[in-house]
Amino acid sequence: MKLKSLLMCRNPHSLQLLTSVMNQYEIEEDCCSSAQEAIELVTRGDYSAVAIDFDLPGAAQAAKFAHTGPPHRRPVVFGVIGVSTELEATLHAGVNFPLYKPLDPGQVAHALRAAYGFMRHDLRRSPRYPVETVVYLLVGRKLAIPTRMVNLSESGLCVQATDPLPAFERVEFHFLVPGSRRAIEGTAELVWTDDSGKAGMFFSEMPVLAQKFLRKYLSSRTPKAGAPRTTRSPKTRHVAALV
């Protein structure tokens, strides 16, 4: 099944360019010109990507709304921004990849290549497991940010920091698997973040042995067929999904 995208844009040049690049990756597109239309379409459709022109009214609301759906239906959000658009504000609105006006084919293609793996249905539907451990994010060369892991899957993880995370697209990570001395480290791509310090990321680089260990560890947490289900304590908080 082909991937689908939603383009919220009124500029003919931008629309043509976005459509052309999407077609190169065999991504089908729907178009709309208002935040209300975008919200309604996102609710009804299974979009892997949403591109939003932040010069249009309600753009931030539409971007935030795109992240409110079930985990396997949350799209990657591209923010088309101009010279007067505040980059930090677009990130807080849920933009994963900014696209700067005037749009350039090379820029759009580069962003789409970086995001394409995140839009694959098999990655977006990977089972997530609640895991409690500390994840260190290495931002730049010197800043190591400790975060609490919220959940983990074979394709990525969700973390909670004490403060809003700085803007980044790729980050090196390091964590110890609970109940073992095994460290998992590699590189992850930021998919979404919010102003509470929570962020969702997909793994982009990880040693093969670490991948195998992680797969085995997560499979051991999967309930066996016919095993009795435990009752969740009323005081237990629901764990947020990754993406």
C-alpha positions, -999 to +999 in steps of 0.1 A: +000+000+000+013+034-010+021+061+016-001+091+017+006+128+025-015+158+032-004+192+019-019+223+036-008+250+013-022+278-010+009+287-029+009+271-064+047+270-067+051+253-033+023+229-040+038+219-073+072+214-059+060+194-029+038+172-051+067+166-075+091+154-048+064+133-031+057+116-064+094+107-067+090+086-036+056+072-048+038+091-020+002+100-029-010+134-018-042+152-008-043+190-007-062+215+014-060+252+020-072+257+056-065+244+091-101+232+095-098+211+063-065+197+075-078+187+109-109+170+093-088+151+067-062+140+093-090+126+114-104+106+086-073+096+066-042+075+073-015+100+064+022+092+068+033+128+063+017+162+066+032+194+052+018+226+066+024+262+054+029+282+086+019+314+069-017+302+069-040+308+099-043+280+123-011+262+111+002+255+146-032+241+157-032+218+127+003+206+133-005+198+170-037+181+160-017+158+137+000+143+168-032+135+187-042+104+168-034+068+177+004+060+177+003+041+144-015+070+126+006+099+138+023+114+107+057+130+102+050+168+101+069+191+077+066+228+085+069+252+056+082+284+072+091+319+060+116+345+072+092+358+099+083+323+113+098+314+146+116+281+143+112+272+180+075+279+178+072+254+149+090+227+169+067+232+198+038+229+174+050+194+165+070+201+134+095+174+128+112+188+097+113+225+088+112+235+051+124+271+044+108+294+018+114+298-010+112+260-013+140+244-033+138+209-048+171+198-032+160+210+003+126+192+001+142+160-013+168+160+015+141+164+042+120+137+026+149+113+025+156+119+061+119+113+070+111+085+046+121+057+069+099+071+097+069+070+075+071+033+067+041+015+081+061-013+097+081+011+118+051+032+128+033+001+140+060-015+160+048-026+195+058-003+223+067-015+258+069+006+290+105+005+302+120+025+331+156+034+326+178+065+321+185+075+285+214+099+279+211+121+249+244+135+236+235+169+220+266+184+202+300+173+216+297+182+252+260+183+264+248+150+277+211+153+288+197+126+312+161+117+303+136+091+316+125+064+291+088+063+287+085+034+263+107+014+239+103-006+207+126-022+181+123+010+160+125+038+186+118+052+220+100+079+238+117+099+266+108+125+292+133+153+301+131+177+330+130+207+306+122+213+269+148+197+248+170+218+225+164+218+188+181+189+170+173+164+142+198+136+151+211+127+185+234+100+199+218+080+228+230+056+255+210+036+280+213+004+301+187-023+296+169-029+329+179-061+347+212-064+328+245-047+323+240-044+286+243-009+272+224+001+240+238+030+221+235+045+186+219+074+168+183+084+167+162+109+146+138+132+163+102+126+152+083+149+176+088+168+208+067+191+230+073+219+255+071+195+285+104+178+276+088+147+261+101+135+227+097+105+203+126+092+183+133+065+157+166+046+157+186+054+126+220+038+135+226+009+159+251-020+159+237-053+147+245-071+180+226-044+199+196-047+176+195-085+182+198-081+220+171-054+220+148-077+199+153-106+223+148-084+253+115-070+240+102-104+229+107-116+264+083-089+276+055-100+252+028-119+271+027-156+261-005-170+245-029-182+271-010-165+299-032-149+325-036-111+322-026-090+352-050-063+364-036-028+362-036-010+395-059+021+396-029+042+407-008+031+377-005+059+351-011+051+315+021+052+295+022+075+265+028+060+231+059+069+211+046+083+178 
